[in-house]
Amino acid sequence: MSKDRKAGMKLSRDKNTAMVIDSILMSVRSLVGNPVRAFLTVLGIMIGVAAVIALVALGNGAKSTVADSLQTLGSNLLIVYSGEPRGSSLVRRNTTNITPVLSQEDLDSTRQLSGGLISMAAPESSASVQLKVNNLNMAATAIGTDVYYPEVRNFFPVYGRFFDQEEYASRSLVAVIGIEVYRQLFPSGEDPLGQKVRINGIGFEIVGIMQEKGNSSQDSSILIPMSAFQRSISGEADYAIINIQAANSEVMRDAQLWVESVLLQNHGIASMDFADFYIANQLDILATAQGVTGTFTVLLAGIAAISLLVGGIGIMNIMLVSVTERTREIGVRMALGARPGDVLLQFLIESIILSIAGGIAGVLIGLLASWLAVHVGNMAAVPDYFSVLLAFGFSLATGLFFGGYPAWRASRLDPIEALRYE
C-alpha cells in the first residue's frame, strides 16, 4: 500500500472521528438548550426501566420468602395426611377435623425404612381447645406429638425445654406453649415454667416456650405428648399426620415412593388412587409456589416494559418536533457541506443520549426503590442484575428504534426547501 493511500485513509478516519465528535457536541448543546423538554422526553424511559428493575426485585424477593417460609416448616419434609388431598397447600388450613387413619404400625414402618431414605419421623394430631391460666383464657390448637417433632419440623423451644421420652412414655401432663399463647396468658411477662395451664379443664404443667414462627397456627398452639393427647383430648388411637424428614433433598422422591408403598401395604390398598392418605412433598410445593411467583414476576415486568415502549414513542414524537423546529438549521448545515449521513448521525446521537440518560436514571431509581422496599417497607426485594442489564439494553434499543425515523426524515430534507422554511 502506497504512502499516499495510507495518508488518505488516515485523513478519512480523522475526518470521520471529527464528524462524530461534532455531532455529539451539537446534540448535547441542543439537549442542554431545552432541559425541560429533554427531561420530559426521558421520563418515560426512566420510569419504565425503574419499574422493571423494582418489580423483578420484588418478584425475586417473593420467591425467596416462599422458600424461607417452607424451610421453617422443616428441611426435606414429607407430610403424610389422613384423608383425601385438599388443594395444593403443604399444610392444610384446618388439620383439626381430619379423621385419623395413620396407625402406630404406619409410624414404625416408616421409621424402619432402609437405604438411608428417612432420618426421623414424628406423629401429629391436633384439636381446637380452650386454654386457661388463672382468670385469662383463649382459644388455641393443641398438638399431640412425640419427642422427635422439634427436629422434624424445625420448631424448637426458646425458653425451657421440650418434653422428654420418659414424660411421653408415662403420659405426663406437660406442655410447651407457643409464643402467642405466652403473650396472651402471661401478659405481664412472668415466668410460665412450672405453672399450670388448663386445656379443656385439665391441668398441664408448662415446661417450655416455643420459638416464634410468624405463623398464627404454630404461634397459637400448645404441644403436649401424643400419649397424653390421645388419653385426655382426642380419645383416638390413630394419628392424623406423620411428619417425615428425608435423609437429604436428593432422596425425597424415592422416600415418598417407599412410604407410599409401605403404607398402601399396611392399609391393604392396591394403589394411591384408592388410598385413604396422601403425601405432600416439600420440593413439589416449593416448585409450584416459585412457579406461580415467577409467572407473576414476568407478568409485572411485562406490564412495566410497556412504559418503555411508551417512552420510546415519546422520544420519536419529540425528535419529530425537533426536526420540524430545526429545519432551517438542517438546511444551513447541508448548504455548508454536511451530507445526509451527517444529519442522520446527529439526530440518532441525540436519541441515543436521551435513552442512555433515561436508562441510567431508571437503573438508579429502580435499585433505590428496591433498597427502600427492604429497609423502609419491610418487604423482600432481591435485585436481579440480569434484569438491570436487560432493562438498560432495552432502553438503548428503544432509543435507536424510535429515534431512527426522525433521524432519517431529517437526513432526507431538501437543502433549498429547508433554507426557505420559516
C-alpha positions as CSV (number, residue, x, y, z in Angstrom):
1,M,0.0,0.0,0.0
2,S,1.4,3.4,-1.0
3,K,2.2,6.2,1.4
4,D,-0.3,8.5,-0.3
5,R,-3.1,5.9,0.1
6,K,-2.2,5.3,3.8
7,A,-2.2,9.1,4.4
8,G,-5.6,9.4,2.6
9,M,-7.1,6.6,4.8
10,K,-5.8,8.3,7.9
11,L,-7.2,11.6,6.9
12,S,-10.6,10.0,6.2
13,R,-10.6,8.3,9.6
14,D,-9.7,11.6,11.3
15,K,-12.4,13.4,9.4
16,N,-15.0,10.7,10.4
17,T,-13.9,11.0,14.1
18,A,-14.2,14.7,14.0
19,M,-17.6,14.4,12.4
20,V,-18.8,12.1,15.2
21,I,-17.4,14.4,17.9
22,D,-19.0,17.4,16.3
23,S,-22.3,15.6,16.1
24,I,-22.1,14.6,19.8
25,L,-21.3,18.2,20.8
26,M,-24.2,19.6,18.7
27,S,-26.6,17.0,20.2
28,V,-25.5,17.9,23.7
29,R,-25.9,21.6,23.1
30,S,-29.4,21.0,21.6
31,L,-30.5,19.0,24.6
32,V,-29.0,21.3,27.2
33,G,-30.7,24.2,25.4
34,N,-34.1,22.6,26.1
35,P,-33.6,20.9,29.5
36,V,-37.3,20.6,30.4
37,R,-38.2,19.1,27.1
38,A,-35.3,16.7,27.4
39,F,-36.3,15.7,30.9
40,L,-39.9,15.0,29.9
41,T,-38.7,13.0,26.9
42,V,-36.6,10.7,29.0
43,L,-39.2,10.4,31.8
44,G,-41.0,7.5,30.1
45,I,-37.8,5.6,29.6
46,M,-36.7,6.3,33.2
47,I,-40.0,5.1,34.7
48,G,-40.0,2.0,32.5
49,V,-36.5,0.9,33.4
50,A,-37.0,1.7,37.1
51,A,-40.3,-0.2,37.2
52,V,-38.9,-3.3,35.5
53,I,-35.9,-3.5,37.9
54,A,-38.0,-2.8,41.0
55,L,-40.8,-5.3,40.1
56,V,-38.4,-8.0,39.2
57,A,-36.6,-7.5,42.5
58,L,-39.9,-7.7,44.4
59,G,-40.7,-10.9,42.5
60,N,-37.4,-12.4,43.4
61,G,-38.0,-11.4,47.0
62,A,-41.3,-13.2,46.9
63,K,-39.6,-16.4,45.6
64,S,-37.0,-16.1,48.4
65,T,-39.8,-15.6,51.0
66,V,-41.7,-18.6,49.8
67,A,-38.5,-20.8,50.0
68,D,-37.7,-19.4,53.5
69,S,-41.2,-20.0,54.7
70,L,-41.3,-23.6,53.6
71,Q,-37.8,-24.1,55.1
72,T,-39.2,-23.0,58.5
73,L,-41.7,-25.9,58.3
74,G,-38.7,-28.3,58.3
75,S,-36.0,-29.4,56.0
76,N,-36.5,-32.2,53.4
77,L,-40.0,-32.6,54.7
78,L,-42.7,-35.1,53.7
79,I,-46.1,-34.9,55.4
80,V,-48.4,-37.9,55.3
81,Y,-52.0,-36.7,55.7
82,S,-55.0,-38.8,56.6
83,G,-57.8,-38.5,54.1
84,E,-58.1,-37.1,50.6
85,P,-55.9,-34.2,49.3
86,R,-57.4,-30.7,49.8
87,G,-55.7,-28.3,47.4
88,S,-52.0,-27.9,46.8
89,S,-51.0,-26.4,50.2
90,L,-48.2,-28.2,52.1
91,V,-50.1,-27.6,55.4
92,R,-53.8,-27.8,55.5
93,R,-55.5,-24.7,56.9
94,N,-57.6,-26.9,59.1
95,T,-56.0,-30.1,60.5
96,T,-58.2,-30.5,63.5
97,N,-61.1,-32.1,61.6
98,I,-59.1,-34.8,59.9
99,T,-60.3,-38.4,60.7
100,P,-57.1,-40.2,61.8
101,V,-56.2,-43.2,59.8
102,L,-52.4,-43.5,60.4
103,S,-51.5,-46.1,62.9
104,Q,-48.5,-46.8,65.2
105,E,-47.7,-49.6,62.7
106,D,-47.5,-47.0,59.9
107,L,-45.2,-44.8,62.0
108,D,-42.9,-47.7,63.0
109,S,-42.8,-49.0,59.3
110,T,-41.8,-45.5,58.2
111,R,-39.0,-45.2,60.7
112,Q,-37.7,-48.6,59.8
113,L,-37.3,-47.8,56.1
114,S,-33.8,-48.9,55.0
115,G,-31.5,-47.4,52.4
116,G,-30.8,-44.1,54.1
117,L,-34.0,-42.6,52.9
118,I,-35.5,-41.4,56.2
119,S,-33.8,-39.5,59.0
120,M,-36.7,-39.5,61.5
121,A,-40.5,-39.2,61.7
122,A,-42.9,-37.8,64.2
123,P,-46.7,-38.3,64.6
124,E,-49.1,-35.4,64.9
125,S,-52.8,-34.9,65.8
126,S,-54.5,-31.7,66.7
127,A,-57.7,-30.3,68.2
128,S,-59.2,-26.9,68.9
129,V,-59.1,-26.4,72.7
130,Q,-59.7,-23.7,75.3
131,L,-56.8,-22.7,77.4
132,K,-57.0,-21.0,80.8
133,V,-54.4,-19.6,83.2
134,N,-55.9,-18.0,86.4
135,N,-58.6,-15.7,85.0
136,L,-57.3,-15.5,81.5
137,N,-58.4,-17.8,78.7
138,M,-58.0,-18.1,74.9
139,A,-58.8,-20.5,72.0
140,A,-55.8,-22.4,70.7
141,T,-54.7,-25.5,68.9
142,A,-53.5,-28.5,71.0
143,I,-50.9,-30.6,69.1
144,G,-50.1,-34.0,70.2
145,T,-46.8,-35.4,69.1
146,D,-43.6,-37.1,70.3
147,V,-40.0,-36.0,71.1
148,Y,-38.8,-36.0,67.5
149,Y,-41.2,-33.2,66.5
150,P,-38.9,-30.3,67.0
151,E,-36.2,-31.8,64.8
152,V,-38.5,-32.9,62.1
153,R,-40.5,-29.6,61.9
154,N,-37.6,-27.3,62.7
155,F,-39.5,-25.9,65.6
156,F,-37.6,-25.6,68.9
157,P,-38.2,-24.2,72.4
158,V,-36.5,-20.8,73.1
159,Y,-37.1,-21.0,76.8
160,G,-37.3,-24.0,79.0
161,R,-37.4,-27.4,77.2
162,F,-39.4,-29.8,75.2
163,F,-41.0,-32.8,76.9
164,D,-38.7,-35.9,77.0
165,Q,-39.2,-39.6,76.3
166,E,-39.8,-40.5,79.9
167,E,-42.7,-38.0,80.1
168,Y,-44.0,-39.2,76.8
169,A,-44.0,-42.9,77.9
170,S,-45.7,-42.0,81.3
171,R,-48.4,-39.9,79.7
172,S,-47.3,-36.9,81.8
173,L,-49.5,-33.8,81.6
174,V,-46.8,-31.4,80.5
175,A,-47.0,-28.8,77.8
176,V,-44.8,-26.5,75.6
177,I,-46.7,-23.3,74.7
178,G,-46.4,-21.2,71.5
179,I,-45.2,-17.6,71.8
180,E,-48.6,-16.1,71.2
181,V,-50.1,-18.3,73.9
182,Y,-47.5,-17.0,76.3
183,R,-48.2,-13.4,75.3
184,Q,-52.0,-13.7,75.9
185,L,-52.0,-15.8,79.0
186,F,-48.9,-14.2,80.7
187,P,-49.3,-10.5,79.5
188,S,-47.2,-9.1,82.4
189,G,-44.2,-11.2,81.3
190,E,-44.0,-13.5,84.3
191,D,-42.1,-16.8,84.2
192,P,-44.6,-19.5,83.0
193,L,-42.3,-22.5,83.7
194,G,-43.8,-24.8,86.4
195,Q,-47.2,-23.0,86.2
196,K,-50.4,-24.9,85.2
197,V,-52.4,-24.2,82.0
198,R,-55.8,-25.8,81.8
199,I,-56.6,-27.5,78.5
200,N,-60.3,-28.0,78.3
201,G,-60.3,-28.0,82.1
202,I,-57.4,-30.5,82.5
203,G,-54.2,-29.0,84.1
204,F,-50.9,-29.3,82.3
205,E,-47.5,-28.1,83.6
206,I,-45.7,-25.7,81.3
207,V,-42.1,-26.8,80.7
208,G,-41.2,-24.5,77.8
209,I,-42.0,-21.8,75.2
210,M,-41.6,-22.4,71.5
211,Q,-39.8,-20.1,69.2
212,E,-41.8,-17.5,67.2
213,K,-42.6,-18.7,63.6
214,G,-44.7,-15.8,62.4
215,N,-47.4,-18.3,61.6
216,S,-50.5,-17.9,63.7
217,S,-51.4,-21.6,63.7
218,Q,-48.0,-22.5,65.2
219,D,-47.5,-19.5,67.4
220,S,-51.0,-20.0,68.9
221,S,-50.5,-23.7,69.6
222,I,-49.7,-25.8,72.7
223,L,-47.7,-29.0,72.3
224,I,-48.2,-32.0,74.5
225,P,-47.2,-35.7,74.4
226,M,-49.2,-37.7,72.0
227,S,-49.9,-40.2,74.7
228,A,-51.5,-37.5,76.9
229,F,-53.3,-36.0,73.9
230,Q,-54.9,-39.4,73.0
231,R,-56.0,-40.1,76.6
232,S,-57.1,-36.6,77.6
233,I,-58.3,-34.8,74.5
234,S,-58.9,-36.9,71.4
235,G,-59.6,-40.4,72.5
236,E,-58.2,-41.6,69.2
237,A,-55.6,-44.3,68.9
238,D,-54.5,-43.3,65.3
239,Y,-52.7,-40.2,64.1
240,A,-53.9,-37.6,61.7
241,I,-50.4,-36.8,60.3
242,I,-47.0,-38.3,60.2
243,N,-44.2,-35.8,59.6
244,I,-41.2,-37.3,57.9
245,Q,-37.7,-35.9,57.4
246,A,-35.9,-37.4,54.4
247,A,-32.2,-38.1,54.7
248,N,-31.5,-35.3,52.1
249,S,-33.2,-33.5,49.3
250,E,-31.8,-35.9,46.7
251,V,-33.8,-38.9,48.0
252,M,-37.1,-37.1,48.8
253,R,-38.9,-38.5,45.8
254,D,-37.6,-42.0,46.4
255,A,-38.5,-41.7,50.1
256,Q,-42.0,-40.6,49.1
257,L,-42.5,-43.7,46.8
258,W,-41.2,-46.0,49.5
259,V,-43.5,-44.5,52.2
260,E,-46.5,-44.8,49.8
261,S,-45.7,-48.4,49.1
262,V,-45.3,-49.3,52.8
263,L,-48.5,-47.6,53.9
264,L,-50.5,-49.0,51.0
265,Q,-49.4,-52.5,52.1
266,N,-50.3,-51.7,55.7
267,H,-53.7,-50.5,54.8
268,G,-54.4,-53.3,52.3
269,I,-55.0,-50.8,49.4
270,A,-54.0,-51.6,45.8
271,S,-52.9,-48.1,44.7
272,M,-52.8,-44.5,45.6
273,D,-55.9,-43.9,43.5
274,F,-57.9,-45.5,46.4
275,A,-55.7,-44.5,49.3
276,D,-57.1,-43.0,52.5
277,F,-54.0,-40.9,52.9
278,Y,-51.7,-38.7,50.7
279,I,-48.2,-37.3,50.9
280,A,-47.2,-33.7,50.4
281,N,-43.7,-33.3,49.2
282,Q,-41.9,-30.1,50.2
283,L,-40.0,-30.0,46.8
284,D,-43.2,-30.1,44.8
285,I,-44.8,-27.4,46.8
286,L,-41.7,-25.2,46.6
287,A,-41.6,-25.7,42.8
288,T,-45.3,-24.9,42.4
289,A,-45.1,-21.8,44.6
290,Q,-42.0,-20.5,42.9
291,G,-43.5,-21.2,39.5
292,V,-46.5,-19.0,40.5
293,T,-44.4,-16.2,41.8
294,G,-42.1,-16.5,38.7
295,T,-45.1,-16.1,36.4
296,F,-46.3,-13.2,38.4
297,T,-42.9,-11.5,38.2
298,V,-42.8,-11.9,34.5
299,L,-46.3,-10.5,34.2
300,L,-45.4,-7.5,36.3
301,A,-42.1,-6.9,34.4
302,G,-44.0,-7.2,31.1
303,I,-46.5,-4.6,32.2
304,A,-43.7,-2.3,33.3
305,A,-41.9,-2.8,30.0
306,I,-44.9,-1.3,28.2
307,S,-43.9,2.0,29.7
308,L,-40.5,1.6,28.0
309,L,-42.4,1.5,24.7
310,V,-44.4,4.5,25.6
311,G,-41.1,6.3,26.5
312,G,-39.8,5.3,23.1
313,I,-42.8,6.7,21.4
314,G,-42.3,9.9,23.4
315,I,-38.7,10.1,22.1
316,M,-39.9,9.7,18.5
317,N,-42.5,12.4,19.0
318,I,-40.1,14.9,20.5
319,M,-37.5,14.2,17.9
320,L,-40.0,14.8,15.1
321,V,-40.9,18.1,16.7
322,S,-37.2,18.9,16.9
323,V,-36.7,18.1,13.2
324,T,-39.5,20.4,12.3
325,E,-38.2,23.2,14.6
326,R,-34.7,22.9,13.3
327,T,-35.5,22.6,9.6
328,R,-33.7,25.8,8.7
329,E,-30.7,24.8,10.8
330,I,-30.5,21.5,8.9
331,G,-30.7,23.4,5.6
332,V,-27.8,25.6,6.6
333,R,-25.7,22.6,7.6
334,M,-26.3,20.9,4.3
335,A,-25.6,24.1,2.4
336,L,-22.2,24.3,4.2
337,G,-21.4,20.8,3.0
338,A,-23.0,18.4,5.5
339,R,-24.0,15.1,4.0
340,P,-27.4,13.4,4.7
341,G,-25.4,10.8,6.7
342,D,-24.0,13.6,9.0
343,V,-27.6,14.8,9.7
344,L,-28.8,11.3,10.3
345,L,-25.9,10.7,12.7
346,Q,-26.6,13.9,14.7
347,F,-30.2,13.1,15.4
348,L,-29.5,9.4,16.1
349,I,-26.9,10.5,18.7
350,E,-29.5,12.8,20.3
351,S,-32.0,9.9,20.7
352,I,-29.2,7.6,22.0
353,I,-28.1,10.2,24.6
354,L,-31.7,10.6,25.7
355,S,-32.1,6.8,26.0
356,I,-28.8,6.4,27.9
357,A,-29.7,9.2,30.3
358,G,-33.1,7.8,30.9
359,G,-31.7,4.3,31.3
360,I,-29.0,5.2,33.8
361,A,-31.5,7.3,35.9
362,G,-34.0,4.4,35.7
363,V,-31.4,1.9,36.9
364,L,-30.5,4.1,39.9
365,I,-34.2,4.8,40.8
366,G,-35.0,1.0,40.4
367,L,-32.2,0.0,42.7
368,L,-33.1,2.7,45.2
369,A,-36.7,1.6,45.2
370,S,-35.6,-2.0,45.9
371,W,-33.5,-0.8,48.8
372,L,-36.3,1.3,50.2
373,A,-38.7,-1.7,49.9
374,V,-36.4,-3.7,52.1
375,H,-35.3,-1.1,54.6
376,V,-38.4,1.1,54.8
377,G,-41.3,-1.0,53.6
378,N,-40.1,-4.3,55.3
379,M,-40.6,-6.1,52.1
380,A,-38.4,-8.8,50.5
381,A,-36.7,-7.5,47.3
382,V,-33.7,-9.1,45.6
383,P,-32.3,-7.1,42.7
384,D,-31.6,-9.2,39.6
385,Y,-28.6,-7.7,37.8
386,F,-29.5,-9.5,34.6
387,S,-32.8,-7.6,34.6
388,V,-30.8,-4.4,35.2
389,L,-28.7,-5.1,32.1
390,L,-31.7,-6.2,30.1
391,A,-33.8,-3.1,31.0
392,F,-30.9,-0.8,30.2
393,G,-30.2,-2.5,26.9
394,F,-33.9,-2.4,26.0
395,S,-33.9,1.4,26.7
396,L,-30.9,1.9,24.4
397,A,-32.6,-0.2,21.7
398,T,-35.8,1.7,22.1
399,G,-33.9,5.0,21.6
400,L,-32.3,3.6,18.4
401,F,-35.6,2.2,17.0
402,F,-37.8,5.2,17.8
403,G,-35.1,7.8,17.0
404,G,-34.4,6.2,13.7
405,Y,-37.4,7.6,11.7
406,P,-37.0,11.2,12.8
407,A,-33.3,11.0,12.0
408,W,-34.0,9.5,8.6
409,R,-36.6,12.2,7.9
410,A,-34.1,14.9,8.9
411,S,-31.5,13.5,6.5
412,R,-34.0,13.4,3.6
413,L,-34.8,17.2,3.8
414,D,-34.1,19.2,0.6
415,P,-31.5,21.8,1.5
416,I,-33.1,24.5,-0.7
417,E,-36.6,23.9,0.8
418,A,-35.1,23.7,4.3
419,L,-33.5,27.1,3.9
420,R,-36.8,28.6,2.8
421,Y,-38.6,27.1,5.9
422,E,-39.9,29.7,8.4
